[in-house]
């Protein structure tokens, strides 16, 4: 069940972050509301996942996977660019998460 809480927290965080871009500085009401609700839900769900996960592992997964997903969302839906440096950076973040998990941090 902890994985479901964590995945849901990641999805909410990605939706909130994409909405932050779309809110244009909180000048658009609907995306602005999605930011507040999305981040609120993300933290509530992350707190549920932390009942099982160690905080370092959960946060590494939450931030690493969220970073990778928001890059994909940015490229596919928000017209952002992608290049070798951005891809390498995301791969390094994901690699760090894998190393944390392999080291027995969970």
C-alpha positions in Angstrom: 0.0 0.0 0.0 2.9 2.4 0.7 3.9 2.2 -3.0 0.4 3.3 -4.0 0.6 6.3 -1.6 4.0 7.2 -3.0 3.0 6.9 -6.6 -0.1 9.0 -6.0 2.0 11.6 -4.2 4.4 11.7 -7.2 1.5 12.1 -9.7 -0.1 14.9 -7.6 3.3 16.7 -7.3 3.8 16.5 -11.1 0.3 17.8 -11.8 0.9 20.6 -9.3 4.2 21.6 -10.8 2.9 21.6 -14.4 0.0 23.7 -13.2 2.4 26.1 -11.6 3.8 26.8 -15.0 0.3 27.1 -16.5 -0.9 29.5 -13.7 1.3 32.2 -15.1 2.4 33.6 -11.7 -1.0 32.7 -10.1 -2.8 34.9 -12.5 -5.1 32.1 -13.8 -7.6 30.8 -11.3 -8.0 27.2 -12.4 -4.3 26.2 -12.7 -3.6 28.2 -9.5 -6.2 26.1 -7.7 -4.6 22.9 -9.1 -1.3 24.0 -7.7 -2.6 24.4 -4.2 -4.7 21.2 -4.3 -2.0 19.2 -6.0 0.8 20.1 -3.6 -1.5 19.7 -0.6 -2.5 16.2 -1.8 1.1 15.3 -2.6 2.2 16.0 0.9 -0.7 14.2 2.6 0.0 11.2 0.4 3.7 11.3 1.0 3.0 11.4 4.7 1.0 8.2 4.4 3.9 6.6 2.5 6.3 7.6 5.2 4.5 5.3 7.6 6.3 2.5 5.8 9.2 4.0 3.9 12.3 5.6 5.5 12.2 9.3 4.9 15.4 9.4 2.8 14.3 6.6 0.5 10.7 8.0 0.1 12.0 11.5 -0.6 14.6 10.3 -3.0 12.0 8.3 -4.9 9.5 11.2 -4.8 11.8 13.8 -6.0 13.8 11.7 -8.5 10.8 10.2 -10.2 8.9 13.5 -10.0 11.9 15.3 -11.6 12.0 12.8 -14.5 8.3 12.9 -15.0 8.1 16.7 -15.0 10.9 16.9 -17.6 8.8 14.6 -19.8 5.6 16.6 -19.2 7.5 19.8 -19.9 8.8 18.5 -23.2 5.6 16.8 -24.4 3.0 19.3 -23.2 4.6 22.6 -22.2 6.9 23.1 -25.2 10.1 22.9 -23.3 13.4 21.9 -24.9 15.3 18.7 -24.4 19.0 18.3 -24.8 21.9 16.0 -23.9 22.7 17.9 -20.7 19.1 17.7 -19.5 18.8 14.0 -20.3 22.2 13.4 -18.5 21.1 15.3 -15.5 17.8 13.4 -15.1 19.7 10.1 -15.6 22.1 11.1 -12.8 19.2 11.8 -10.5 17.6 8.5 -11.3 20.9 6.8 -10.9 21.3 8.3 -7.4 17.8 7.0 -6.4 18.8 3.5 -7.6 22.1 3.7 -5.7 20.2 4.8 -2.5 17.9 1.8 -2.8 20.7 -0.7 -3.6 22.7 0.5 -0.6 20.0 -0.8 1.7 18.5 2.7 2.5 15.1 1.1 2.5 
